[in-house]
Amino acid sequence: MNNLIHAKCPVCSNSNSSKFKHIGRPELSPKAKTVFKETYQVLKCQNCRFYFVSPQNLTDVEMSKLYDETYFTEMTKWWAKKRDRDRKNRLDKLQECLNQKRIRFLDIGCGEGYVLIEAADRGWEVHGIDVFDNRMQLVKRQEVKFFKGEIKNAHFPDNHFDCIYMDSVLEHLFDPVDYLRELFRITKVGGLIYCVVPNEDSLFNDIKRLLYALSGKGNISERIQPFISPYHVSGFTKKSLSEAALQSGFEVVTMRTFGGQYEILQFRAFTKPFLTNLFLLPIHLMAILMRKQLYLEVILRKNQL
Ligand SMILES: [Zn+2]
């Protein structure tokens, strides 16, 4: 494959063509077919186990044409409560790691603003950033500072934040290392980054891959899907996430996999999604034992300038 030769891993900069594995072609939504003419493929860097789209010539303008598609997920009461509990636990953990009362906090991709409220209620100095302003009225209070746009355009000062939070951000970026370097610049020495991304090495993904192969769709990428929702262009594993942290100057404080096993609890008994999740439950429980759950959670620290 000719264009394999020109690929360069966005995380470890490997450009040795024999070190890339062809995973498949990404699926295109009907709208994407009108925007993208070129044939894209999903590659895995054998050096750092990072998954990415090649060639990386997709512009922000092209990608933003996809993002205007409307989609939403309905959240059950049980699920909303669980998310609320998760947020509290996460911020508790960060507070404990930082071991200080006054925390200057930034939530990247803050969405409706639930994390901002949780942080503001703790008396932290709270900043939020997002490309859209979807915040609830509750978060539009004076002490919560909000910037609408990209991080580089926010021009935050050097060594500014004690803690930066980003849930489901890095997998949407073509150059995660470049992005993390900007976060390194604006984080104080001793400051933390909290990050959650999907785990490409999850047991669930391994099984999906097998099912794709058995159904004759082995040439299609079932992992990262840049052209259909949820528009993931980068796929992380423990190894590639550690490598991205290292390349941008951070040290890994903790890393773990989580998620998947509770999904069944949000559905009413014996409905279709309930039964589907009941079928998947043994896989998710096995994934706990194998430490191959659906998501990766990592806390990074900036230890020097
Ligand atoms: Zn690599």
Boltz pocket constraint, residues with backbone or C-beta under 6 A from the ligand:
constraints:
  - pocket:
      binder: B
      contacts: [[A, 9], [A, 10], [A, 11], [A, 12], [A, 13], [A, 14], [A, 45], [A, 46], [A, 47], [A, 48], [A, 49], [A, 50]]
      max_distance: 6.0
